[in-house]
Amino acid sequence: MSLCFARFILLLFHPILLGFYFIVYKTISSPIIDYYPNTILYFYAVIIVGYLLLPLVFMYVLHKIGYLKSFTLQTKQDKMIAYVILGISYYLTFIVLASFVDFPLLQLYLLIPLIIIFTLLVISFFFMISANALFMGSLIGFFVGFGYQFQQNYLFVILSLIFSSAWIFSALLILKRNTSIQIYSGFISGMLLFILLFFYLLH
């Protein structure tokens, strides 16, 4: 894998984008939104603003005034700032959407990225792990636990996530963004978090 391709992989699977990808996929693939077209457009407009544009704007402003050193989040300060921004943006988006969407499953989907970011924020106070790895592990754990709990087959999605994870982890190691321990500890932590959540807490 070349350095250029490794940078492209990490840009394509940036932590900001991973939460956005998840929400878009789950809402499109689940026929649970039964509203007028204008309401659906409003729903996705809020998703785009809250899960993508708002975090990017805040991070850009903080980068311009010198608080955020890089969008690649290579320092602990950058990571903590980004996680707080994402957490606030995800929470505000959840509040807005939950005010007019009364589907419990959809509200659960909206909470997943917020849970992941909160987990990242808490763990990062003690030691550094890979945000990409925790996101990918969490998504795999979610689809394993969710599929088991609701008797749905997500084998293709899980295999796709595992395949994508291999590329992401290779890129992280090639660019020396994270160590092997940070990657595997993040991946395993995220996966176990959601598997245990569905296997035990929802029984």
C-alpha positions in Angstrom: 0.0 0.0 0.0 1.4 3.4 -1.0 1.5 6.4 1.3 -0.9 8.3 -1.0 -3.4 5.4 -1.0 -3.1 5.0 2.8 -3.9 8.7 3.3 -6.9 8.3 1.0 -8.2 5.4 3.0 -7.9 7.3 6.3 -9.6 10.3 4.7 -12.4 8.1 3.4 -12.9 6.5 6.8 -12.3 9.5 9.0 -14.0 9.2 12.4 -16.3 12.1 11.5 -17.5 10.2 8.4 -17.9 6.8 10.0 -20.7 8.0 12.3 -22.4 9.7 9.3 -22.1 6.6 7.1 -23.7 4.4 9.8 -26.7 6.7 10.3 -27.3 7.1 6.5 -27.0 3.3 5.9 -29.3 2.3 8.8 -32.0 4.9 8.0 -32.0 4.1 4.3 -31.9 0.3 4.7 -34.7 0.3 7.4 -38.2 1.1 6.1 -39.2 2.8 9.4 -39.6 6.4 8.2 -43.2 6.7 7.0 -43.7 10.4 6.7 -44.4 13.0 4.0 -41.5 13.7 1.6 -40.9 17.1 3.1 -40.5 15.6 6.5 -38.0 13.0 5.2 -36.0 15.7 3.5 -35.9 17.6 6.7 -34.8 14.5 8.6 -31.8 13.9 6.2 -31.0 17.6 6.2 -30.7 17.6 9.9 -28.5 14.4 9.7 -26.2 16.0 7.2 -25.9 19.2 9.2 -25.6 17.6 12.6 -23.4 14.6 11.8 -21.2 16.1 9.1 -21.3 19.9 8.5 -21.5 21.2 12.0 -18.5 19.2 13.3 -16.5 20.1 10.3 -17.3 23.8 10.7 -16.4 23.8 14.4 -13.2 21.9 13.8 -12.3 24.3 10.9 -12.8 27.4 13.1 -10.7 25.9 16.0 -8.0 24.9 13.5 -7.9 28.5 12.2 -7.5 30.0 15.6 -4.9 27.5 16.6 -6.6 25.2 19.1 -6.8 22.3 16.7 -3.4 21.5 15.2 -4.5 19.1 12.5 -7.7 17.4 11.1 -5.8 14.1 11.2 -6.1 14.2 15.0 -2.6 13.0 15.7 -2.2 14.6 19.2 -4.1 14.0 22.4 -5.4 17.6 22.5 -6.7 17.3 18.9 -8.4 14.1 19.7 -10.1 15.3 22.8 -11.3 18.5 21.1 -12.7 16.5 18.2 -14.5 14.0 20.4 -16.1 16.8 22.4 -17.2 18.6 19.2 -18.7 15.3 17.8 -20.3 14.5 21.1 -22.1 17.8 21.3 -23.1 17.7 17.6 -24.5 14.2 17.9 -26.4 15.0 21.1 -28.0 18.1 19.6 -28.9 16.2 16.5 -30.5 13.5 18.5 -32.5 16.0 20.5 -33.8 17.7 17.4 -34.7 14.4 15.6 -36.1 12.7 18.6 -38.6 15.6 19.0 -40.5 14.5 15.9 -39.4 10.9 15.2 -41.1 8.5 17.6 -39.6 5.2 16.2 -37.6 3.6 19.1 -35.3 1.8 16.7 -34.5 4.9 14.8 -33.7 6.7 18.1 -31.4 3.8 18.9 -29.6 4.2 15.7 -29.1 7.9 16.4 -27.6 7.0 19.8 -24.9 4.6 18.5 -22.4 7.3 17.3 -23.0 9.2 20.5 -22.2 6.1 22.6 -19.0 5.5 20.5 -17.8 9.1 20.9 -18.6 9.1 24.6 -16.6 5.8 25.0 -13.7 7.3 23.1 -13.7 10.4 25.3 -13.7 8.4 28.5 -11.0 6.0 27.4 -8.8 8.8 26.1 -8.5 10.3 29.5 -6.6 7.2 30.6 -4.7 6.0 27.5 -4.8 6.5 23.8 -6.5 4.1 21.4 -7.3 4.3 17.7 -10.6 6.1 17.1 -10.9 4.4 13.7 -10.4 1.0 15.2 -12.9 1.6 18.0 -15.5 2.9 15.5 -15.0 -0.2 13.3 -15.1 -2.6 16.2 -18.2 -0.9 17.6 -20.0 -1.1 14.3 -19.2 -4.8 13.9 -20.3 -5.4 17.5 -23.5 -3.5 16.8 -24.5 -5.5 13.8 -23.6 -8.8 15.5 -25.6 -7.9 18.6 -28.4 -6.2 16.8 -28.7 -9.1 14.3 -28.8 -11.6 17.1 -31.3 -9.7 19.2 -33.7 -9.0 16.3 -33.0 -12.1 14.2 -31.6 -10.3 11.2 -28.8 -11.4 8.9 -26.1 -8.9 8.6 -23.3 -11.3 7.5 -22.5 -9.3 4.3 -22.3 -6.0 6.3 -20.1 -7.6 9.0 -17.8 -9.1 6.4 -17.6 -5.7 4.6 -16.7 -4.0 7.8 -14.0 -6.6 8.5 -12.6 -6.2 5.0 -12.6 -2.4 5.4 -11.0 -2.6 8.8 -8.1 -4.5 7.4 -7.4 -1.6 4.9 -7.9 1.0 7.6 -5.6 -0.7 10.1 -2.9 -1.2 7.5 -3.1 2.5 6.6 -2.8 3.5 10.2 0.3 1.3 10.7 1.9 2.5 7.4 1.4 6.1 8.3 2.3 5.5 11.9 -0.8 7.1 13.2 -1.3 4.4 15.8 0.5 1.5 17.3 -0.6 -2.1 17.0 -1.7 -2.1 20.6 -3.8 1.1 20.2 -5.5 -0.4 17.1 -6.3 -3.8 18.5 -7.3 -2.5 21.9 -9.7 0.0 20.3 -11.2 -2.6 17.9 -11.7 -5.2 20.6 -13.1 -2.7 23.1 -15.6 -1.3 20.6 -16.7 -4.8 19.5 -17.2 -6.1 23.0 -19.0 -3.0 24.1 -21.9 -3.4 21.7 -22.0 -7.2 21.8 -22.4 -7.1 25.6 -24.8 -4.3 25.3 -27.2 -6.3 23.1 -26.6 -9.8 24.7 -27.0 -8.7 28.3 -28.5 -5.2 28.8 -31.4 -5.7 26.3 -32.5 -9.1 27.7 
